[in-house]
Amino acid sequence: MLTALLSLVALCIFLGVTYYNKKMKPMFEKAANLPGPKTLPIIGNALQFGTNTKAFLDYIFWLTKEHGPIARVWIGPVLGVMLADAKYIEIVLGSNKLVDKAVLYKFGEPWLAQGMLTNKGATWKKHKKIIANAFNVKVLDKFISIYNENTNTLLNKLEAHVDGSDFDIYPYFNLFALDTICESAMGVKINTQKNDNSEYVDAVQLLGDAMFIRAFNPWLHPDILFNLSPLGRLQKKCIKILQGISKNVIKTRKEHLIHLNSSSCKPKLQHHEDNMQDIGVKEKQAFLDLLIQAVHDGDYLSDQELQEEVDTIMLAGHDTTTSALSFASWLLAKHPDIQNKVLSELEEIFGDSDRAPTSRDFQEMKYMEMVIKETLRLYPSVPIYGRLLTEDVPLGDGYILPAGTNVGFNPYMLHRNPEYFPDPEKFDPDRFLPENSIGRHPYCYIPFSAGPRVCLGMRFAMLEMKCVLSALLRKYELLPPNPNHKLDLTVVLVLKSLTGIPVRLRHRR
Ligand code: HEM
């Protein structure tokens, strides 16, 4: 018995040493010269991250401020490196090979499974092609009526605050964005703006929060412990609600399309653009309809894949725009001169008319676009995202990132580097005038990421944001909040403020 026990201990030690020598030792050696904070034995820098999202964000900012554009941390045996220099970022983000997501993304998998955001390899590539097709300009124009309709509902809700005191605009944009993405992604109206108590909204919100809470509480990392915890049980309940809805919608939309197809005696589901006319779909198209009909190398997306992609679009497509819209309104409220310039542009486009905007109008909103870009420079909706390196990556300057490193990108700090953006704290949309952008490094501005895993919803988001901001400014003047108010930034999937994002409103005429 004793011999067996001793043999087992010896085997464990042997396996541990082999693992260390083969995997960990080369990693330690290659990472030895990377700048970073002092580490403790075994746990490394794990205790420095804090246990909440605000502390995490502050720590990430501090890492770059203190240790510069390459900042190394160890979380136990996991190596993390924050990059905040465009030339280093390009090497990783620009690579067609380094496309795997960092380990933290696995906490999104219970909901998103193998959807675009979390997926990798051949299926990611195949899905990206299919989905990118669904996001082309012609298709996006078809969503304008959805934006306009939901914008009108938003403006009606905001009436309650006209001539009132400061109010937090974030929750209003959040419901607007959720209604818009739900209708665009699935073709379903959930009317959260009109119905404040929505099980659906609560579930989306709770899931976003749960992913982050889990990520920053290491005892919740093992699936077995998480699933038994109250948070794990809550997450399961929320996923059931959301997937129940998307499953149902997929079934109904598919049946509907098949019915339309067979009634025109063409039992085929073809590539969407040609097919939209064929199958006589005159009603509003949703991304889902396009994905159902999309063919790639003779292959359709299965029901499971459709659901994962729709769920991903739902997640990626509402909090991000909410954050950007809220910070844009706050910045415009605090900078009346810039707000007036946007208004002049809108007056040139619309004159005295109160007609709804068209696709052409959005193309003419050049200054508005620069305002949105400058907002995302100062307050990038996704202030941190990451990749897992599958091979050693030489950065130059004597630095190597070993295979297995989790690389983090920190647009918030990158965008505040005076080398790329002089006087970086100043809100100055003119930075994005074509003549002022000449010579700027293509990877120094990355609110939508860059390279092969660039955001798929970038154009969708830009149109949606132009729609709602232009309507808001045509109707209301945004007034600055109490000067004593201070933002208290945190990240829960996206950049938010714990003290809210307040503005005041007054009618224009
Ligand atoms: C202001 C709005 C938005 C911002 C700032 C933004 C930003 C980003 C960023 C930084 C990423 C890369 C994340 C990573 O590498 O982990 C990303 C990916 C993605 N975004 Fe967006 N996004 C926005 C809106 C949207 C919208 C409206 C949609 C859908 C309608 C969308 C769909 C996606 C998808 C599917 C991906 C995954 C792409 C891939 O991994 O290949 N995004 N977005």
Boltz pocket constraint, residues with backbone or C-beta under 6 A from the ligand:
constraints:
  - pocket:
      binder: B
      contacts: [[A, 101], [A, 116], [A, 117], [A, 118], [A, 128], [A, 312], [A, 313], [A, 316], [A, 317], [A, 318], [A, 320], [A, 321], [A, 324], [A, 376], [A, 380], [A, 381], [A, 382], [A, 385], [A, 386], [A, 446], [A, 447], [A, 448], [A, 449], [A, 452], [A, 453], [A, 454], [A, 455], [A, 456], [A, 457], [A, 458], [A, 460], [A, 461]]
      max_distance: 6.0
